[in-house]
Amino acid sequence: MELIGLIAGNGGFPLTFAREARRRGFRVVAVAHHDETDPALEAEVDSVTWVRVGQLGKLIGALKAGGVDRTVMAGGINKPRSLLSLRPDARGAKVLARAAVLGDDNILRAVADEIEQEGISVISSTIFLESLLAPAGPIAGPAPSSEALEDVNRGFELLTALGPHDVGQGVMLETGAVLAIEAVEGTDAMIYRGAAFAKGQAVVVKAAKAGQDMRFDVPAVGPQTLAAMSESGAGTLAIETGSSIILDRAAFDQQAAGLGIAVIGVTND
């Protein structure tokens, strides 16, 4: 059987990837992160090694010991928590020192480069998951209002402008006002933060950053995103087509309809 490596972060993306890879007949050799990765991953892979955030030497060693020659990086890392609990090993410290600016992209590219120096290719995390990429047009729930669509357009304009500065992949707006911009806290925390200012018609926009490296940090939404929106007074979700994925699609569509949240795919030219 062919092998595929999985460097797993948090959220449902690693589990979705592992299930699809095994469905296609691949053996999945995973490296998971303590306090980040869902322990349920252990039942979805053929082997798993647990590491702390920053233990890059141990991570690479586990992939090599498993015979992996290509791997994906799926799922995020809770950035505020990891910055406080980061305990890099020697190899991790070297890579952090080499990343001149500690932005997401610089760190992830430096990590990928270090892994590839060992003969392990880091490939797109959307391999096997093309069907999860957001399509254009209506996706789930009711049709958005014209006012919401104006906020969607403004949201994409903002994310396009902020992308080169490595600032998040999401923004929350309502009637022209920017309620929150995604930073280190992640999408759901951004939504809850924006809830303090929302009045029931807020819009959430998710998009890839300019020059997004699809090997890692792919924008993703799922049922948990909709739950956060429902609790926070947000009624429309716009996601960029071709670069954002929808997790647990059947449950997502059903939940959007039940909560009355409009979900649309937008091509951000």
C-alpha positions as CSV (number, residue, x, y, z in Angstrom):
1,M,0.0,0.0,0.0
2,E,1.1,3.6,-0.7
3,L,2.1,5.7,2.3
4,I,1.1,9.3,3.0
5,G,2.3,11.4,5.9
6,L,0.0,13.6,7.9
7,I,1.2,16.4,10.1
8,A,-1.9,17.1,12.1
9,G,-3.0,20.3,13.8
10,N,-6.4,21.0,15.4
11,G,-9.9,21.0,14.0
12,G,-11.7,18.5,11.8
13,F,-9.4,18.9,8.7
14,P,-6.9,16.2,9.8
15,L,-9.6,13.6,10.5
16,T,-11.3,14.3,7.1
17,F,-8.0,14.0,5.3
18,A,-7.1,10.7,7.0
19,R,-10.5,9.1,6.3
20,E,-10.3,10.0,2.6
21,A,-6.7,8.9,2.3
22,R,-7.5,5.5,3.8
23,R,-10.6,5.2,1.7
24,R,-8.4,5.5,-1.3
25,G,-6.1,2.7,0.0
26,F,-3.3,4.7,1.5
27,R,-1.6,3.9,4.8
28,V,-1.5,7.1,6.9
29,V,1.5,7.8,9.1
30,A,0.5,10.7,11.3
31,V,2.3,13.1,13.6
32,A,-0.1,14.8,16.0
33,H,0.4,17.7,18.4
34,H,-0.4,17.5,22.1
35,D,-3.1,19.9,23.3
36,E,-4.0,20.6,19.6
37,T,-4.9,17.5,17.6
38,D,-8.2,15.7,18.3
39,P,-7.3,12.3,20.0
40,A,-10.0,10.8,17.7
41,L,-7.3,10.9,15.0
42,E,-5.7,7.8,16.4
43,A,-8.6,5.7,15.2
44,E,-8.4,7.1,11.7
45,V,-4.7,6.5,10.9
46,D,-2.3,3.5,10.7
47,S,0.2,5.0,13.2
48,V,0.6,8.2,15.1
49,T,3.4,9.9,17.0
50,W,2.6,12.7,19.5
51,V,4.8,15.7,19.7
52,R,4.8,19.1,21.3
53,V,4.5,22.3,19.2
54,G,8.1,23.1,18.1
55,Q,9.5,19.6,18.3
56,L,10.5,19.6,14.7
57,G,13.3,17.1,15.0
58,K,11.0,14.5,16.6
59,L,8.4,15.2,14.0
60,I,10.8,14.6,11.1
61,G,12.2,11.6,12.8
62,A,8.7,10.0,13.1
63,L,8.0,10.6,9.4
64,K,11.3,9.1,8.4
65,A,10.8,6.1,10.7
66,G,7.4,5.5,9.1
67,G,9.0,5.4,5.6
68,V,7.2,8.5,4.4
69,D,8.4,10.3,1.3
70,R,5.5,12.8,1.0
71,T,3.3,14.4,3.6
72,V,0.6,17.0,4.1
73,M,0.1,19.6,6.8
74,A,-3.5,19.7,7.8
75,G,-5.2,21.7,10.5
76,G,-4.2,24.8,12.4
77,I,-2.3,25.4,15.6
78,N,-3.9,27.6,18.3
79,K,-1.5,30.5,17.9
80,P,-1.9,32.3,21.3
81,R,-1.6,29.0,23.2
82,S,1.4,27.8,21.1
83,L,3.2,31.1,21.6
84,L,2.9,30.7,25.3
85,S,3.7,27.0,25.5
86,L,6.3,26.7,22.6
87,R,9.2,24.5,23.7
88,P,11.2,23.9,20.5
89,D,13.8,21.2,20.2
90,A,17.2,22.0,18.7
91,R,15.9,21.7,15.1
92,G,12.8,23.6,15.8
93,A,14.8,26.5,17.4
94,K,17.0,26.6,14.3
95,V,14.1,26.9,12.0
96,L,12.5,29.6,14.1
97,A,15.7,31.6,14.1
98,R,15.9,31.3,10.3
99,A,12.3,32.7,9.9
100,A,13.3,36.4,9.8
101,V,9.8,37.6,10.4
102,L,7.6,35.3,12.6
103,G,4.5,35.5,10.5
104,D,2.5,32.4,9.7
105,D,3.7,32.0,6.2
106,N,7.4,32.5,7.0
107,I,7.3,29.9,9.8
108,L,5.3,27.3,7.8
109,R,7.5,27.7,4.8
110,A,10.6,27.3,6.9
111,V,9.2,24.2,8.5
112,A,8.3,22.8,5.1
113,D,11.8,23.6,3.7
114,E,13.4,21.8,6.7
115,I,11.2,18.7,6.1
116,E,12.0,18.6,2.4
117,Q,15.7,18.7,3.1
118,E,15.2,15.2,4.5
119,G,13.8,14.0,1.2
120,I,10.1,14.2,2.3
121,S,8.0,16.3,-0.1
122,V,5.4,18.6,1.5
123,I,2.4,18.5,-0.8
124,S,-0.9,20.3,-1.0
125,S,-3.2,19.5,1.9
126,T,-6.2,19.4,-0.5
127,I,-4.9,16.3,-2.3
128,F,-7.8,13.8,-2.2
129,L,-10.2,16.6,-1.1
130,E,-11.0,18.4,-4.3
131,S,-14.7,17.8,-3.7
132,L,-14.5,19.8,-0.5
133,L,-13.4,23.0,-2.2
134,A,-16.1,25.7,-2.1
135,P,-18.0,26.0,-5.4
136,A,-19.2,29.3,-6.8
137,G,-22.7,30.6,-6.1
138,P,-25.3,29.5,-3.5
139,I,-24.0,26.7,-1.3
140,A,-26.5,26.3,1.6
141,G,-29.2,28.1,3.5
142,P,-31.4,31.0,2.3
143,A,-30.3,33.6,-0.3
144,P,-28.4,36.5,1.2
145,S,-29.9,40.0,1.3
146,S,-28.6,42.8,-1.0
147,E,-27.2,44.5,2.1
148,A,-25.3,41.4,3.0
149,L,-23.8,41.1,-0.5
150,E,-22.5,44.6,-0.2
151,D,-20.7,43.6,3.0
152,V,-19.4,40.5,1.2
153,N,-17.8,42.7,-1.5
154,R,-16.3,45.0,1.1
155,G,-15.0,42.0,3.1
156,F,-13.2,40.6,0.1
157,E,-11.6,44.0,-0.7
158,L,-10.3,44.2,2.9
159,L,-8.9,40.7,2.9
160,T,-7.2,41.3,-0.5
161,A,-5.5,44.4,1.0
162,L,-4.5,42.7,4.2
163,G,-3.3,39.4,2.7
164,P,0.2,40.6,1.9
165,H,0.7,41.5,5.5
166,D,0.0,38.0,6.7
167,V,-3.1,39.1,8.7
168,G,-5.7,36.3,9.0
169,Q,-8.1,34.9,6.4
170,G,-11.3,36.2,7.7
171,V,-13.3,39.4,8.5
172,M,-16.7,40.1,10.1
173,L,-18.8,43.1,9.0
174,E,-22.3,44.5,9.4
175,T,-23.9,47.3,7.3
176,G,-20.5,48.5,6.2
177,A,-18.9,48.5,9.6
178,V,-15.9,46.2,10.2
179,L,-16.6,44.3,13.5
180,A,-13.5,42.1,13.6
181,I,-10.6,41.0,11.6
182,E,-9.0,37.5,12.1
183,A,-5.6,37.7,13.7
184,V,-3.8,35.0,15.7
185,E,-6.9,33.9,17.5
186,G,-8.5,32.0,14.5
187,T,-11.9,32.3,12.8
188,D,-14.3,31.2,15.5
189,A,-12.7,33.4,18.1
190,M,-12.9,36.3,15.7
191,I,-16.6,35.7,15.3
192,Y,-17.2,35.6,19.0
193,R,-15.2,38.8,19.4
194,G,-17.3,40.5,16.7
195,A,-20.4,39.4,18.5
196,A,-20.1,42.3,20.9
197,F,-20.9,44.7,18.1
198,A,-23.2,42.6,15.9
199,K,-27.0,43.4,15.7
200,G,-28.1,40.2,14.0
201,Q,-27.2,40.7,10.4
202,A,-23.4,40.3,10.4
203,V,-21.5,38.8,7.5
204,V,-18.4,36.6,7.8
205,V,-16.0,36.4,4.8
206,K,-13.3,33.8,4.5
207,A,-10.6,33.9,1.8
208,A,-7.1,32.8,1.0
209,K,-4.3,35.3,1.4
210,A,-2.6,36.7,-1.7
211,G,0.0,34.1,-2.8
212,Q,-1.5,31.5,-0.4
213,D,0.6,28.4,-0.2
214,M,-1.9,25.5,-0.6
215,R,0.4,23.1,1.2
216,F,-0.7,24.5,4.5
217,D,-3.1,26.8,6.3
218,V,-6.0,26.4,3.8
219,P,-9.0,28.4,4.8
220,A,-11.7,26.0,6.2
221,V,-15.2,26.3,7.5
222,G,-17.5,23.7,9.0
223,P,-20.4,23.2,11.3
224,Q,-18.5,24.7,14.2
225,T,-18.2,27.9,12.1
226,L,-21.9,28.1,11.7
227,A,-22.5,27.5,15.4
228,A,-20.2,30.4,16.3
229,M,-22.1,32.6,13.7
230,S,-25.5,31.6,15.1
231,E,-24.4,32.5,18.6
232,S,-22.9,35.8,17.5
233,G,-25.6,37.3,15.3
234,A,-24.1,36.6,11.9
235,G,-26.4,35.5,9.1
236,T,-24.2,35.3,6.0
237,L,-21.0,33.4,5.3
238,A,-19.1,34.0,2.1
239,I,-16.1,31.8,1.2
240,E,-13.7,32.0,-1.6
241,T,-14.1,29.4,-4.4
242,G,-11.4,27.1,-5.3
243,S,-9.2,27.8,-2.2
244,S,-11.4,27.3,0.8
245,I,-12.8,24.0,2.0
246,I,-16.0,23.0,3.6
247,L,-15.7,20.2,6.3
248,D,-18.5,17.7,7.0
249,R,-20.5,19.0,4.0
250,A,-23.8,17.1,4.6
251,A,-24.0,18.3,8.3
252,F,-22.9,21.8,7.2
253,D,-25.6,22.2,4.6
254,Q,-28.3,20.9,7.0
255,Q,-27.1,23.1,9.8
256,A,-27.0,26.2,7.6
257,A,-30.6,25.6,6.6
258,G,-31.7,25.0,10.1
259,L,-30.0,28.1,11.4
260,G,-31.1,30.3,8.5
261,I,-27.5,31.2,7.6
262,A,-26.9,32.0,4.0
263,V,-23.7,30.5,2.6
264,I,-22.3,31.5,-0.8
265,G,-19.1,30.8,-2.8
266,V,-17.5,33.9,-4.3
267,T,-14.7,34.1,-6.9
268,N,-12.3,36.8,-5.7
269,D,-10.7,38.2,-8.8
